[in-house]
Amino acid sequence: MLEAAGLTAVEESVYRLLVATTTASAPELAGQSGLPQHRVEAVLAALTGKGLAGPTDSDPPQYSAVPPDVALLPRLQRRTDELDKARSTVTDLLDLYRSTRRRQDAGQLIEVITGAESLRLHLRQMQDNARHEMLWFCKAQYVAMPSGSNRAEYDALARGVRYRVLYEQAFFDDDNAVDNVIEGVQAGEIARSVPHLPLRLAVADRAIAICPLVPGGPQGSPGEPTAALVRGSSLLEALISLFERYWETAVPLSLGAAGTLPDARAAQSGDPLSETDRRLLSLLVAGIADKAIASQMGLSRRTVQRHIQHMMTLAGATTRMQLAWQAARRGWL
């Protein structure tokens, strides 16, 4: 998926067709993609403006793709540089804190929390006091709060608090992780997935945050976990900025959210996908391997692959990448 490089799903699809051919006109691309010609012409204009394609002077114009290493790698590098700058900002601010802690009352801005029980208590209090929004980085293997045990989230969602949660892909390897995420999404959580997260993080109302200072706890290194409770400061702003950077490039998850149809009712209602299909599709688009999908859903790998092939047939897709594009285009995600 090339959203991280600034391409929409439609632009990526047309660009892929151009990469696979020497040159092609808008009518030819319309025939290959199934899109209306006027839509293809608009996408080609956008690709040309982004430096990913170029037309000839013929009538109709023939378009060719700019090589991916020339067109895409610099865009991805800029995104990487932005994330690196955000990480560097966090590091610089932590260094600033350490160098000035003896000259000011840092306890008003940063409080050190030690121990799993104390960490759970502070996380619960943050959510109980939240009024607008909670932001979360959820990494694999819990430190203080096992997957599915955060019942304070459901109370907060019920009173209108918005939850935006980023899960790293390894998180779904934990026992019952997928079912727990499904429960959260059904309750109103907005979930996305990324390949990797740099740290654990919880932010309440953009006013207070908790993040670890050193590893520790049941799934970390030996000893009790130690975390920082960060209040309004440049450090807090940097942590929020880091969250938003990762959120922009993450893959949305809709793991059987409220409104999807059970398997038996899907065919009767005319819906082309069953609830199992939709759950599997969301995991697939999130980058989770077939083996992990099979384990989390209680299916064999062969059954998972059969579901994927069925959805590819429905979508008229020949590759999994085309399936993801068609799923987004058809509103299956």
N, C-alpha and C positions, 0 to 999 in steps of 0.2 A: 504494500500500500504506500502510495507516494504523497499522502497528505502532509507528511513532515517536510516535503520539498515544496509545498505550496500548490499542489495540484488537486483539483476536485476529482471525484471518482470518474466522471465523464471525460474530463481532460486526460486522465491517466489511460482510460480505455482507448481513446482515439490516438494518443501518443504511442501506445503499444502497437496499434495497427500500423502506424507509420514506421516504427522501428522494424517491423516484420516485413515491410515492403520497401522497394527502392524508392518509388514515387507513387502517389495516388492523388486523385482529384476528390473534391467534396462529394460528387455523386457516387464515386466508387466506395468511398469510406462510409457513406450513408447506407449503401447496400450491404457492406460487411458488418456494420455495427447495429443495424436495425433502427437507427435514429433518423428523424426527419432531416432532409438535406439542409434546411435553414438552421437547424440546431448544430449540425456538423460544421457548417460555415462559421457559426459564432464561436464554436470551440476551437477551430483552426485559427481564427483571428486571435483568440486568447493565447493559444500556444505560441503563435508568432510573436505576440507582444511580450511573452515571458522568455523568448529566446530559445524555445524548444522545437520550433519548426520554421520552415521558410518556403515561400511559393516561387514558382517560375513565372515567366512572362507569357506563357501559353494561354490558350482559351479553350476549355476552362483551365485555370491554374493547376499545376501539379505541385503537390506538397511533398517535402521530404523531411525526415526527422534530423535534428541536430544530435550528434552522438551523445549518449547518456552521460559519459564521463565529462563532457564539456558542459552539458546543459544542467545536469542534476547534482553532481558532486559538489560544486561550489555552493549551491543552495543548502544542501544538507550540512556542509561545513559551517555555514553561517549560523544555522540553528544550534549546532554543537557548540560553537563559540559562545552563543548566548547562554546556554546552560552552564558552560564552564565558568563564565563570568559570574553567574548567580552563585555557583558553588564557591567561587573565590571570594565573593562578597560575604558569604556566611563565615568562611574561614577567617577573613580579615576582621570581621566584627567580633568573633570569639577571641581572636588575639588582642583586640582592643580592650575587651572586657577584662582579660587576664592582666593586662598591663596597667589598668587603672583601678582595679578592684580595691587597692589599698588606699586610694585617694577619694573614694566616694562610697556612698551607701548603695552598693549594687543590689542589696537585698530588696530594694524597691522595684527593681527591674527584673532580676533573675533570682529564682529560688531553686536550690538543689534538692531533688527528691531522691531518697534512697530506699530501696526495698520494693518488692512486687506489690505488697498489700497497700503501701502508701501510694504507689503509682496508680493502682486500680481505683483507690478512693478519689484521687485528684481527677482522674479521667471521668469518673462518674459525676463528680461535682461540676466539672466543666460542662458536661452535657445537660445536667439538671438546671444549670443557670443560663444555658444558651437560649437566645430568643430569635435569632435570625438564621445562622448558617454554621455548620460544622464542616471542616475540611480534614481529610484523612489520607495518609500514606499507609497502606497495609502491606507489609513485607511478609514473606514466608516465615513460618515458625514463630510462634508467639513468644513474647517476653513476660508479660504480666497478665494478659487477657486472652484466653484461648478463643479461637474462632467460634462464633455462635453464642458466646457468653455475655456479650454487650447488650443487655436488655434495656439499658438506659436510652439506647438509640431509638427504640420503638416508642418509648414514652415521648421523646423529643419530636419524632416525626409526627406523632399523633397531635401534638399541639402546634404544628406548622413549621417546625425548624427544618430547613433545607440541609440535606446531607449530600456532599459530593465526595466520593470515595474512589481512590486510585489503588488498584491491586496490581502487584507485580505478578508475572505469569507463574512463577514458582509457588505462589500462594495457593494455587488451585491443586497442587500436589498433596496438600495436607488433607487428612481425613475429614470428610463431610464438608469441605470448604465450599464446593459448588452449591450444595443445598443451602448452606448458611447465607451465601450471597444471594441466591434466589429469594430467600425469605426477606432479606433486606430490600431488594428491588421491588418485590411485591408490596412492601410497606411504604414505598416512596423514595427509597434511596436512589441516587443517580450514580451509577457505577461505570468506571472505565478501567481498561487494562493497559499496562505498559510492560516491556520486556524486563526492566529492572528499575528499582527505586533506590536512591542513595541513602535513605535513612527512614526511620519511623517518625511519624509526625501526626499531631492532632491540633487543630486550631479552632477556637470558638469565637464566633462573631468578629473575627479579625482583630480581637483585642487581647487574646491570651493564647499561648501555645505550649505544648509539651513535646519535647524531642529528647532522645537519649544522648547522654554524654559519653558513656562507655558501654560496651556489651555486658550482658549478664542475664541471669534469670534461667528458667527451666530449659529453654532452647538455645541459650547463648553460652558464653564462657562461664566458668564457675564463679559463684558469688552473686550477690544481690544486684539488680539493675540500678543504675544511677541515671537520672534524667534531669533536664532543666525545665522549669516553669518560667516561660518568657512572657513578660507583659509589654505594653506599648513601648516600642523602641525601634531603632533602625534594624536591629537583629530580627525582630518580629516581622518587619516589612520585608526583609530579605527572605525569610522562610515562606511567607505568603507568595512572594514573587517566584520562588523555586517551585511551589505547588502549581501555580498557574502555568509556568513553562511546561511542566510535565503534562498538565491537563490538556493543553492545546494539541499535543501530538498523540494522546492516548486513544485507544479504540473503545467506543461505547459498548456497553454490555446490556442486553435485554434478556436475561436468563429466565424466560418463562414469567415475565411480569404480568400483573393483573390485566386480564383482557385477552390473553392468549387462550386458545381452545384446547381442551383435552383431546387426546388422540381419537376417541370414538366419535366426538362431536365435530371434529374438523372436516371430515369427508362429507358429513350431512349438511354442513353450512356452506360448502363450496370453497372453504379455505384450502389452498393447495398444500399447506404445511401443517403437520401435527405439532403438538406441544413439544414432543421429543425432538422433532426436526428443528424447531426454533431454538431450543436450548443447545442442541448440538451445533447449530450454525453460529450462535453467538460465541461459543467456546472456540470454534474453528477460526473465526475471524479475529478473535483475541490472540491467536498465535499458539494455542495450546495443542500439544501433540496428540495424535490419535490414541496412543496408549494411555495418556492421562485422561482424555475424554472418556474412553471406555471404562477406566477404573472409577471415575467419579460418577458416571451415569449407570453403572452396573450392567454394562453391555460388553459383548465381545468386540475385539478390534474389527473382525469381519462384519459384524452388524453395523458398527460405526461407519465403515467404508461403504457399506450398502446404502445407508441413509444419505451419505454424501453424494454417491453416484445418482441416487434418486433425485436429489435436489438439483444436481447438475443437469439432469435430463429435463426437469421441469423448467429450468432457467435457460435451456439451450446453450449451456456453457461446456467447454471442452477442457478447461483448467479450473483449479480451485480459485485462482485469482479472478477469472471471469465470473465464477459463482459469487464471490464476494461483491463484485461490482453490480451484478444483476440483482443480488439480494438487497443492496442499498437502493438501487433504482426502483425496485418493485415494492419497497416498503416492508420487506420481510424482517428487517432488523429493528 
